[in-house]
Each structure stands twice: as structure tokens, then as C-alpha cells.
Amino acid sequence: MDQATNIAQQKSTLRAAALARRDAMPAAERQAAAEALAARGLPITVEPGAIVSGFMPMKTEINPLPLLRKLAGAGAKLALPCIDGRGKPLIMRAYQFGDAFKSGQWGIREPMPDAPEVKPDILLVPLACFDRSGQRIGYGAGYYDRTIAGLRALKKITAIGVAFAIQEIPQVPATERDERLDFVLTEKEIIAI
């Protein structure tokens, strides 16, 4: 077995275990965690007009919407990801609370196709599991790794993983294609990388 196949299998096993832990959390605990994130805010200054991309929570993901609402109230401009096809980076489109959505891949709500494309300054990144070196395991398609790499080639950005504390693992088996996060926010702490 080559190293890439071995790492892919390790990631698959770690992903499944982390998602099972996340899925087992009671809904009330997940909601309390989302509110704790919002109450704490981000570990960096968000200048008025800065673009923060969030995500629409899928299944039992931590819900970043309370945090996004707080950031919007403080003057941040919001964006949400749109899938543009397998193997491509995400398109980030401007979003405001109250905007209409379309149903994207896996039924994820996305901004309408006529919403302007933007280049975020701060990305809130969903994940299956993470470690304290800033590595993450997503859902296996590489969308966020490509997106973060593309944005970092254009400008200085801050990539912030958003997760429950129980999604932490000792070490993510990473490859050169995996983009490191700058911070991870959980309901219990801010992890600065």
C-alpha cells in the first residue's frame, strides 16, 4: 500500500470516529456550544467591512450562524460557500441574513447564483476532526484545502476551524496538500496555532 492510500484510509477511519462522537452529542449541548462560540467571538480583530465566510451547518455540525449574526452586527460583511464542482475550490458569495437560498450539493443551502463572488479575509471552516497543530480532516473532497490555498496565494487570510471539543484528535495524518488552520474555536477554548 502506498503512503497516499494509507493516509487516506487513516483519515477515513478518524473521520468516521469523530463524526460518530459528534452525532452522539445531544441537540441541547450542540446548541449551547454554538451560543458559547458566539458569546466569545473571534480571537482576532474584525475590522468593519472585513469579509467573513461562514457555512451553513450540515447534519450535526456546530452551528456558526449565531457567531455570524454577531459579526454582521459588528460590521463584518458575510459570505457563504458554493460548490462549483468536484476538484475545484469553493466560490464564496456575499450573503446577508434574510437573503434567499438555493439548495446546493447534499442539500446544503447556498446563496443564489447572482450573489456577488467575494474573496474573504476570514474563513470559518467546518471539519470532521482537528489537532493542535492546525491540521484538520474534512469530509474528503478537498474543497476547503483548495479554497484556502487559492486565497492565501492572493492575500493574507485567517482560516479558523469551528468544531466541538470532542472532535479533537491527537494527530491528523497530513499531506503537503492539506492547508493548516490559523485557529480552532471550540465551545471550550480558542486554540491558536
ZISUL-V856545 format. One record per pair of residues at least 12 apart in sequence whose C-alpha atoms are under 10 Angstrom apart, sorted by the first residue. I is the first residue (numbers start at 1). J is the second residue. If there is no record, write none. Layout:
i/j
I/J
I/J
This chain:
i/j
3/175
4/174
4/175
6/173
7/172
7/173
7/174
7/175
8/140
8/173
8/174
8/175
10/172
10/173
11/128
11/129
11/136
11/137
11/138
11/139
11/140
11/172
11/173
11/174
12/137
12/138
12/139
12/140
14/128
14/129
14/130
14/137
14/167
14/169
14/171
14/172
14/173
15/127
15/128
15/129
15/130
15/136
15/137
15/138
15/139
15/140
15/167
16/128
16/129
16/139
17/128
17/129
17/167
18/127
18/128
18/129
18/130
18/137
18/166
18/167
18/168
18/169
19/60
19/61
19/127
19/128
19/129
19/139
19/166
19/167
20/60
20/128
20/167
21/164
21/166
21/167
22/59
22/60
22/61
22/62
22/128
22/129
22/163
22/164
22/165
22/166
22/167
23/59
23/60
23/61
24/60
25/60
25/164
25/166
26/60
27/60
29/164
29/187
30/60
30/61
30/62
30/63
30/164
30/187
31/62
31/63
31/66
32/62
32/63
32/187
33/62
33/63
33/64
33/163
33/164
33/165
33/186
33/187
33/188
34/61
34/62
34/63
34/64
34/65
34/66
34/67
34/162
34/163
34/164
34/186
34/187
35/62
35/63
35/64
35/65
35/66
35/67
35/187
36/66
36/67
36/186
36/187
36/188
36/189
37/62
37/63
37/64
37/65
37/66
37/67
37/162
37/163
37/164
37/185
37/186
37/187
37/188
37/189
37/190
38/63
38/64
38/65
38/66
38/67
38/68
38/69
38/70
38/71
38/187
39/66
39/67
39/70
39/187
40/67
40/185
40/187
40/189
40/190
41/66
41/67
41/68
41/70
41/71
41/185
41/190
42/67
42/71
42/122
42/124
42/160
42/183
42/185
42/190
43/160
43/183
43/184
43/185
43/190
43/191
43/192
44/122
44/158
44/183
46/71
46/74
46/75
46/76
46/121
46/122
47/74
47/75
47/76
47/77
47/121
48/71
48/72
48/73
48/74
48/75
48/76
48/77
49/72
49/74
49/75
49/76
49/77
49/78
49/121
50/71
50/72
50/75
50/76
50/77
50/78
50/120
50/121
50/122
51/71
51/72
51/75
51/76
51/77
51/78
51/79
51/94
51/118
51/119
51/120
51/121
51/122
51/123
52/68
52/71
52/72
52/76
52/77
52/78
52/79
52/80
52/92
52/94
52/95
52/118
52/119
52/120
52/121
52/122
52/123
52/124
52/157
52/158
52/159
53/68
53/76
53/77
53/78
53/79
53/80
53/81
53/92
53/93
53/94
53/95
53/118
53/119
53/120
53/121
53/122
53/123
53/124
53/125
53/159
54/67
54/68
54/78
54/79
54/80
54/81
54/92
54/95
54/120
54/122
54/123
54/124
54/125
54/126
54/160
54/162
55/68
55/78
55/79
55/80
55/81
55/82
55/92
55/108
55/109
55/110
55/123
55/124
55/125
55/126
56/80
56/81
56/108
56/109
56/110
56/126
57/108
57/109
57/126
58/106
58/107
58/108
58/109
58/126
59/108
61/126
61/127
61/128
61/162
61/163
61/164
62/126
62/127
62/162
62/163
62/164
62/186
62/187
63/126
63/162
63/163
64/124
64/125
64/126
64/162
64/163
65/97
68/96
68/97
68/124
69/96
69/97
72/96
72/97
77/94
77/95
77/96
77/118
77/120
77/121
78/92
78/93
78/94
78/95
78/96
78/97
78/118
78/120
78/122
78/123
79/91
79/92
79/93
79/94
79/95
79/96
79/110
79/111
79/115
79/116
79/117
79/118
79/119
79/120
79/122
79/123
80/92
80/93
80/94
80/95
80/96
80/109
80/110
80/111
80/117
80/118
80/120
80/123
80/124
81/93
81/94
81/95
81/104
81/108
81/109
81/110
81/111
81/117
81/123
81/143
81/144
81/147
82/102
82/103
82/104
82/105
82/108
82/109
82/110
82/111
82/112
82/113
82/117
83/104
83/105
83/108
83/110
83/143
84/104
84/105
84/143
85/105
85/143
86/141
86/142
86/143
87/141
87/142
87/143
87/146
88/141
88/142
88/143
88/144
88/146
88/147
89/142
89/143
89/144
89/145
89/146
89/147
89/148
89/149
89/150
89/151
90/142
90/143
90/144
90/145
90/146
90/147
90/148
90/150
91/116
91/117
91/118
91/119
91/143
91/147
92/110
92/111
92/115
92/116
92/117
92/118
92/119
92/120
92/123
92/147
93/110
93/111
93/112
93/113
93/114
93/115
93/116
93/117
93/118
93/119
93/120
94/111
94/112
94/114
94/115
94/116
94/117
94/118
94/119
94/120
95/110
95/111
95/112
95/115
95/116
95/117
95/118
96/111
99/111
99/112
99/115
100/112
100/115
101/113
101/115
119/150
119/151
119/154
119/155
119/157
120/148
120/151
120/155
120/156
120/157
120/158
120/159
121/151
121/152
121/155
121/156
121/157
121/158
121/159
122/156
122/157
122/158
122/159
122/160
123/144
123/147
123/148
123/151
123/157
123/158
123/159
123/160
123/161
123/162
123/181
124/158
124/159
124/160
124/161
124/162
124/163
124/181
124/183
124/184
124/185
125/138
125/144
125/145
125/148
125/159
125/160
125/161
125/162
125/163
125/181
125/184
125/185
126/138
126/139
126/144
126/160
126/161
126/162
126/163
127/139
127/140
127/144
127/161
127/162
127/163
127/164
127/167
128/140
128/162
128/163
128/164
128/167
128/168
129/161
129/162
129/163
129/164
129/165
129/166
129/167
129/168
129/169
129/170
129/171
129/172
130/161
130/162
130/163
130/164
130/165
130/166
130/167
130/168
130/169
130/170
130/171
130/172
130/181
130/184
131/167
131/168
131/169
131/170
131/171
131/172
131/173
131/181
131/184
131/191
131/193
132/168
132/169
132/170
132/171
132/172
132/181
132/183
132/184
132/191
132/192
132/193
133/170
133/171
133/172
133/180
133/181
133/182
133/183
133/184
133/191
133/192
133/193
134/159
134/160
134/161
134/171
134/172
134/179
134/180
134/181
134/182
134/183
134/184
134/191
134/192
134/193
135/161
135/171
135/172
135/173
135/174
135/175
135/178
135/179
135/180
135/181
135/182
135/183
135/184
135/193
136/161
136/167
136/168
136/169
136/171
136/172
136/173
136/174
136/178
136/179
136/180
136/181
136/184
137/172
137/173
137/174
137/178
142/177
142/178
142/179
144/159
144/178
144/179
145/177
145/178
145/179
145/180
145/181
146/177
146/178
146/179
147/179
148/178
148/179
148/180
148/181
149/177
149/178
149/179
149/180
152/179
157/182
158/181
158/182
158/183
159/179
159/180
159/181
159/182
159/183
159/184
160/180
160/181
160/182
160/183
160/184
160/185
160/190
160/191
160/192
160/193
161/180
161/181
161/182
161/183
161/184
161/185
161/186
161/191
162/183
162/184
162/185
162/186
162/187
162/190
163/184
163/185
163/186
163/187
164/184
164/185
164/186
164/187
164/188
164/189
165/184
165/185
165/186
165/187
165/188
165/189
166/186
166/187
166/188
167/186
168/184
168/186
180/193
181/193
